[in-house]
Amino acid sequence: MTDSSALDPEDRKIVTLARSARARNGVPEGAAVRDETGRTYVAGTVELTSLRLSALQTAVAMAVASGAKSLEAAAVVSEAEAVADADRAAVRDLGGPGTPVLLAGLDGVVRRTVTAG
């Protein structure tokens, strides 16, 4: 477990945004990413009959659609014990293999940090 108060303020911000997106939209996961300019993109899980995206995939897609060239960090709030491979791949595609991905529980406490690699 990672002490969330020890996080960089910008990382704490994306965890808070991800948690808020999950709660506000009543979805299983919330996510936020920060691009190379410091802009943030926030999303929840998308579950339509014809389209299913995790919250992190949706946040990355929003960043790409808004013109982001790279990612500095990503955060996902979930009950899952690990960041899904497909989520790490989406972050890696835009941010590169060293991009940190923070996994927080529903309480916002970061349980682990992995790289997109």
Order of alpha helices (4+ residues) and beta strands (2+ residues): alpha-beta-beta-beta-beta-alpha-beta-alpha-beta-beta
